[in-house]
């Protein structure tokens, strides 16, 4: 899950600043409670990235479920961008393209 180099093995504190505090806090809360309580769509996308990086399939599934409910014409491009970053073809093929298909004319004029 986590791979540390020789230098990190000798440090007492390992600093991770790839993601926001909110994403890490929600990640840890999910580990202990199984609950995701994010209101900001951007943070949910960030949590999806973090779940992929840490190989947390259950968190990834729950993030996808939440993102799917909140996806709109204005944020579908952000979802695709995040999915491509995470190499998550499931998101792109299963519901982003379906979303494009259903709302093609609205997405086209953005």
Backbone as a chain_set.jsonl record, in Angstrom:
{"seq": "XXXXXXXXXXXXXXXXXXXXXXXXXXXXXXXXXXXXXXXXXXXXXXXXXXXXXXXXXXXXXXXXXXXXXXXXXXXXXXXXXXXXXXXXXXXXXXXXXXXXXXXXXXXXXX", "coords": {"N": [[0.822, -1.191, 0.0], [1.806, 1.339, 0.932], [4.864, 2.626, -0.089], [8.075, 3.158, 0.889], [11.04, 5.071, 0.521], [14.567, 4.708, 1.24], [15.384, 7.007, 2.701], [12.971, 7.976, 3.774], [12.368, 5.935, 5.531], [14.021, 6.42, 7.669], [13.129, 8.73, 8.809], [11.188, 10.384, 11.324], [8.792, 11.667, 10.975], [6.688, 11.599, 8.263], [5.89, 13.454, 5.543], [2.988, 14.044, 3.733], [1.748, 15.73, 1.096], [0.259, 15.635, -1.164], [-2.459, 15.678, -1.462], [-5.405, 17.395, -0.278], [-6.025, 18.492, 3.137], [-8.646, 17.925, 3.846], [-9.291, 15.766, 2.172], [-7.516, 13.768, 3.123], [-8.396, 13.603, 5.799], [-11.046, 12.734, 5.45], [-10.515, 10.302, 4.243], [-9.234, 8.878, 6.345], [-11.329, 8.895, 8.189], [-13.163, 7.344, 6.802], [-11.826, 4.893, 6.838], [-12.176, 4.133, 9.501], [-14.938, 4.364, 9.992], [-16.444, 3.925, 7.699], [-17.844, 5.858, 6.385], [-18.532, 8.514, 4.15], [-18.502, 11.898, 4.107], [-18.723, 14.356, 2.384], [-19.292, 17.544, 1.056], [-18.442, 19.1, -1.001], [-17.9, 18.811, -4.402], [-15.445, 18.777, -5.724], [-13.69, 17.938, -3.713], [-14.572, 15.354, -3.407], [-13.796, 14.201, -5.806], [-11.058, 14.387, -5.466], [-10.727, 12.673, -3.295], [-11.382, 10.304, -4.544], [-9.164, 9.989, -6.225], [-7.174, 9.641, -4.255], [-8.073, 7.271, -3.071], [-7.648, 5.472, -5.13], [-4.87, 5.604, -5.324], [-4.128, 4.476, -2.912], [-5.091, 1.957, -3.143], [-7.71, 1.267, -2.272], [-10.379, -0.315, -2.772], [-13.062, -0.477, -1.876], [-13.565, 2.095, -0.894], [-13.147, 3.507, -3.227], [-15.276, 2.54, -4.788], [-17.449, 3.545, -3.28], [-16.941, 6.286, -3.508], [-17.285, 6.626, -6.267], [-19.982, 6.041, -6.464], [-21.095, 8.241, -5.067], [-20.142, 10.388, -6.628], [-21.359, 9.856, -9.04], [-24.021, 10.432, -8.428], [-23.886, 13.175, -8.08], [-23.023, 14.225, -10.45], [-23.055, 16.549, -13.088], [-23.891, 18.438, -16.055], [-22.095, 20.538, -16.121], [-19.884, 19.653, -14.63], [-18.95, 17.253, -15.634], [-16.686, 17.047, -17.25], [-14.592, 17.405, -15.439], [-14.829, 15.078, -13.968], [-14.148, 13.154, -15.879], [-11.499, 13.92, -16.382], [-10.303, 13.424, -13.858], [-10.762, 10.667, -13.66], [-9.204, 9.741, -15.777], [-6.689, 10.446, -14.849], [-6.499, 8.683, -12.732], [-6.431, 6.316, -14.025], [-8.864, 4.973, -14.34], [-10.94, 3.289, -15.983], [-13.503, 2.366, -15.703], [-15.156, 4.395, -14.677], [-15.051, 6.288, -16.745], [-15.924, 4.9, -19.086], [-18.288, 3.541, -18.28], [-20.169, 5.389, -17.051], [-19.609, 8.124, -17.688], [-19.447, 8.406, -20.491], [-21.967, 7.473, -21.084], [-23.42, 9.467, -19.844], [-22.619, 11.638, -21.435], [-23.803, 10.785, -23.801], [-26.542, 10.915, -23.158], [-26.873, 13.634, -22.548], [-25.793, 15.091, -24.648], [-26.176, 17.396, -26.341], [-26.328, 19.501, -24.481], [-23.838, 19.337, -23.161], [-22.13, 19.805, -25.275], [-22.477, 22.516, -25.836], [-21.253, 23.88, -23.776]], "CA": [[0.0, 0.0, 0.0], [2.706, 2.477, 0.975], [6.229, 2.229, -0.357], [8.942, 4.223, 1.352], [12.442, 4.967, 0.13], [15.474, 4.594, 2.382], [15.37, 8.237, 3.483], [11.713, 8.055, 4.521], [12.404, 4.941, 6.601], [14.798, 6.954, 8.783], [12.473, 9.92, 9.347], [10.128, 10.138, 12.305], [7.56, 12.214, 10.411], [6.656, 11.549, 6.805], [4.92, 14.461, 5.127], [2.262, 13.833, 2.489], [0.985, 16.927, 0.748], [-0.286, 15.448, -2.511], [-3.898, 15.919, -1.413], [-5.798, 18.359, 0.752], [-6.31, 18.008, 4.487], [-10.014, 17.388, 3.845], [-9.252, 14.442, 1.537], [-6.88, 12.834, 4.06], [-9.277, 13.434, 6.962], [-12.173, 11.9, 5.025], [-9.947, 8.972, 4.023], [-9.063, 8.239, 7.657], [-12.663, 8.685, 8.757], [-13.745, 6.207, 6.086], [-11.181, 3.674, 7.329], [-12.714, 3.773, 10.813], [-16.405, 4.379, 10.088], [-17.099, 3.543, 6.45], [-18.721, 6.97, 6.006], [-17.982, 9.646, 3.392], [-19.395, 13.052, 4.281], [-18.173, 15.512, 1.679], [-20.302, 18.314, 0.333], [-17.795, 19.7, -2.167], [-17.67, 17.842, -5.478], [-14.005, 18.752, -5.989], [-13.079, 17.101, -2.681], [-14.946, 13.969, -3.681], [-12.909, 13.761, -6.886], [-9.735, 14.241, -4.865], [-10.786, 11.451, -2.493], [-11.344, 9.198, -5.506], [-7.751, 9.84, -6.598], [-6.467, 9.094, -3.095], [-8.484, 5.874, -2.892], [-6.945, 4.7, -6.153], [-3.451, 5.569, -4.975], [-3.96, 3.597, -1.748], [-5.7, 0.661, -3.481], [-8.895, 1.05, -1.43], [-11.462, -0.565, -3.728], [-14.374, -0.166, -1.297], [-13.675, 3.553, -0.879], [-13.279, 3.91, -4.628], [-16.659, 2.229, -5.175], [-18.342, 4.495, -2.616], [-16.708, 7.598, -4.132], [-17.92, 6.6, -7.588], [-21.431, 6.115, -6.234], [-21.408, 9.63, -4.718], [-19.856, 11.242, -7.781], [-22.396, 9.582, -10.035], [-25.236, 11.141, -8.014], [-23.683, 14.625, -8.138], [-22.497, 14.622, -11.75], [-23.905, 17.427, -13.884], [-23.319, 18.828, -17.341], [-20.978, 21.462, -15.91], [-18.709, 19.054, -14.001], [-18.613, 15.951, -16.218], [-15.309, 17.08, -17.762], [-13.716, 17.198, -14.276], [-14.909, 13.655, -13.633], [-13.354, 12.433, -16.883], [-10.095, 14.257, -16.135], [-9.877, 12.687, -12.666], [-10.762, 9.239, -13.987], [-8.046, 9.481, -16.63], [-5.528, 10.525, -13.963], [-6.502, 7.476, -11.891], [-6.527, 5.152, -14.916], [-10.1, 4.29, -13.97], [-11.77, 3.206, -17.184], [-14.89, 2.078, -15.31], [-15.876, 5.665, -14.579], [-15.145, 6.925, -18.058], [-16.737, 4.148, -20.042], [-19.609, 3.133, -17.796], [-21.196, 6.413, -16.904], [-19.331, 9.43, -18.298], [-19.87, 8.378, -21.886], [-23.424, 7.364, -21.059], [-23.873, 10.814, -19.512], [-22.451, 12.404, -22.668], [-24.808, 10.328, -24.756], [-27.862, 11.417, -22.744], [-26.916, 15.099, -22.495], [-24.816, 15.518, -25.642], [-26.373, 18.77, -26.819], [-26.011, 20.437, -23.399], [-22.396, 19.289, -22.93], [-21.503, 20.373, -26.457], [-22.561, 23.977, -25.822], [-20.603, 24.465, -22.602]], "C": [[0.867, 1.255, 0.0], [4.122, 1.965, 0.774], [7.12, 3.413, 0.011], [10.361, 3.982, 0.858], [13.299, 4.902, 1.394], [15.454, 5.813, 3.279], [14.114, 8.332, 4.34], [11.675, 7.056, 5.666], [13.118, 5.469, 7.836], [14.149, 8.172, 9.425], [11.392, 9.531, 10.339], [8.78, 10.609, 11.774], [7.681, 12.17, 8.892], [5.536, 12.472, 6.354], [4.327, 14.094, 3.77], [1.463, 15.09, 2.201], [0.454, 16.858, -0.688], [-1.756, 15.83, -2.58], [-4.21, 16.869, -0.267], [-6.025, 17.676, 2.097], [-7.677, 17.336, 4.529], [-10.038, 15.982, 3.243], [-8.636, 13.411, 2.479], [-7.769, 12.564, 5.272], [-10.45, 12.515, 6.616], [-11.718, 10.463, 4.777], [-9.812, 8.222, 5.344], [-10.406, 7.962, 8.317], [-13.334, 7.481, 8.099], [-13.142, 4.888, 6.577], [-11.803, 3.192, 8.635], [-14.229, 3.633, 10.841], [-17.119, 3.878, 8.839], [-18.02, 4.622, 5.904], [-17.929, 8.022, 5.229], [-18.964, 10.793, 3.55], [-18.764, 14.31, 3.69], [-19.292, 16.233, 0.946], [-19.733, 18.899, -0.961], [-17.444, 18.619, -3.199], [-16.179, 17.682, -5.77], [-13.282, 17.856, -4.98], [-13.395, 15.624, -2.894], [-14.092, 13.39, -4.812], [-11.499, 13.521, -6.356], [-9.66, 12.962, -4.017], [-10.761, 10.215, -3.394], [-9.905, 8.932, -5.952], [-6.964, 9.172, -5.486], [-6.822, 7.625, -2.886], [-7.807, 4.969, -3.919], [-5.473, 4.541, -5.826], [-3.18, 4.583, -3.84], [-4.605, 2.229, -1.939], [-6.869, 0.302, -2.567], [-10.108, 0.899, -2.344], [-12.833, -0.208, -3.159], [-14.601, 1.344, -1.249], [-13.874, 4.074, -2.299], [-14.718, 3.693, -5.118], [-17.64, 3.228, -4.569], [-18.18, 5.907, -3.174], [-17.416, 7.673, -5.483], [-19.427, 6.73, -7.451], [-21.855, 7.558, -5.921], [-21.216, 10.583, -5.876], [-20.94, 11.08, -8.834], [-23.682, 10.337, -9.712], [-25.117, 12.649, -8.217], [-23.223, 15.121, -9.506], [-23.525, 15.442, -12.527], [-23.198, 17.727, -15.208], [-22.081, 19.694, -17.133], [-19.747, 20.802, -15.286], [-18.295, 17.701, -14.588], [-17.187, 15.931, -16.759], [-14.3, 16.889, -16.631], [-13.688, 15.732, -13.87], [-14.051, 12.847, -14.602], [-11.869, 12.682, -16.662], [-9.547, 13.473, -14.945], [-9.787, 11.195, -12.953], [-9.561, 8.872, -14.851], [-6.757, 9.52, -15.804], [-5.369, 9.247, -13.151], [-6.449, 6.198, -12.713], [-7.753, 4.311, -14.591], [-11.056, 4.306, -15.155], [-13.236, 2.971, -16.859], [-15.71, 3.36, -15.28], [-16.112, 6.24, -15.965], [-16.118, 6.182, -18.96], [-18.148, 3.875, -19.541], [-20.595, 4.269, -17.629], [-20.86, 7.781, -17.44], [-19.775, 9.45, -19.757], [-21.378, 8.219, -22.0], [-24.036, 8.733, -20.769], [-23.765, 11.715, -20.737], [-23.53, 12.052, -23.679], [-26.178, 10.92, -24.427], [-27.973, 12.938, -22.844], [-25.969, 15.726, -23.513], [-24.974, 16.976, -26.042], [-26.03, 19.79, -25.739], [-24.512, 20.491, -23.137], [-21.663, 19.974, -24.069], [-21.461, 21.897, -26.403], [-21.959, 24.618, -24.585], [-19.362, 25.224, -22.956]], "O": [[0.682, 2.137, -0.839], [4.529, 0.984, 1.395], [6.94, 4.522, -0.49], [10.824, 2.843, 0.786], [12.779, 5.033, 2.502], [15.504, 5.676, 4.501], [14.184, 8.726, 5.504], [11.015, 7.303, 6.675], [12.846, 5.009, 8.945], [14.586, 8.604, 10.491], [10.759, 8.483, 10.209], [7.745, 10.02, 12.087], [8.66, 12.647, 8.318], [4.379, 12.294, 6.734], [5.045, 13.864, 2.797], [0.593, 15.469, 2.986], [0.233, 17.881, -1.335], [-2.246, 16.253, -3.627], [-3.373, 17.111, 0.603], [-6.193, 16.459, 2.182], [-7.847, 16.3, 5.172], [-10.733, 15.103, 3.753], [-9.163, 12.308, 2.624], [-7.881, 11.422, 5.719], [-10.802, 11.628, 7.392], [-12.451, 9.518, 5.067], [-10.225, 7.068, 5.452], [-10.595, 6.913, 8.934], [-13.996, 6.691, 8.771], [-13.849, 3.89, 6.716], [-11.944, 1.989, 8.854], [-14.757, 2.858, 11.639], [-18.272, 3.454, 8.911], [-18.875, 4.348, 5.062], [-16.808, 8.373, 5.597], [-20.129, 10.675, 3.17], [-18.33, 15.205, 4.415], [-20.131, 15.609, 0.297], [-20.477, 19.161, -1.906], [-16.772, 17.638, -2.882], [-15.71, 16.575, -6.033], [-12.374, 17.109, -5.344], [-12.577, 14.755, -2.593], [-13.712, 12.22, -4.771], [-10.832, 12.565, -6.752], [-8.648, 12.261, -4.027], [-10.176, 9.194, -3.031], [-9.482, 7.78, -6.044], [-6.183, 8.252, -5.731], [-5.95, 6.821, -2.555], [-7.438, 3.835, -3.611], [-4.896, 3.473, -6.026], [-2.134, 3.935, -3.808], [-4.659, 1.431, -1.004], [-6.996, -0.845, -2.14], [-10.784, 1.881, -2.65], [-13.681, 0.31, -3.885], [-15.702, 1.818, -1.532], [-14.677, 4.977, -2.532], [-15.295, 4.556, -5.779], [-18.55, 3.704, -5.248], [-19.159, 6.643, -3.301], [-18.066, 8.67, -5.797], [-20.072, 7.439, -8.224], [-22.857, 8.039, -6.45], [-22.027, 11.485, -6.088], [-21.382, 12.055, -9.442], [-24.359, 10.828, -10.616], [-26.109, 13.325, -8.491], [-23.052, 16.325, -9.695], [-24.698, 15.08, -12.613], [-22.059, 17.316, -15.433], [-21.119, 19.59, -17.894], [-18.65, 21.35, -15.404], [-17.37, 17.071, -14.076], [-16.539, 14.885, -16.726], [-13.255, 16.273, -16.842], [-12.647, 15.208, -13.474], [-13.312, 11.955, -14.185], [-11.066, 11.753, -16.747], [-8.449, 12.921, -15.017], [-8.836, 10.536, -12.532], [-8.968, 7.808, -14.672], [-5.845, 8.724, -16.03], [-4.254, 8.784, -12.91], [-6.424, 5.104, -12.149], [-7.685, 3.082, -14.569], [-11.87, 5.217, -15.307], [-14.115, 3.331, -17.643], [-16.827, 3.404, -15.797], [-17.228, 6.627, -16.313], [-17.031, 6.782, -19.528], [-19.105, 3.97, -20.31], [-21.753, 4.136, -18.024], [-21.782, 8.572, -17.641], [-20.407, 10.407, -20.204], [-21.996, 8.769, -22.911], [-25.042, 9.114, -21.369], [-24.692, 12.463, -21.049], [-24.096, 12.929, -24.33], [-26.891, 11.375, -25.322], [-29.031, 13.468, -23.182], [-25.403, 16.788, -23.256], [-23.99, 17.715, -26.074], [-25.489, 20.85, -26.054], [-23.964, 21.571, -22.915], [-20.666, 20.659, -23.837], [-20.5, 22.503, -26.877], [-22.148, 25.816, -24.373], [-18.703, 25.775, -22.074]]}, "num_chains": 1, "name": "protein.A"}
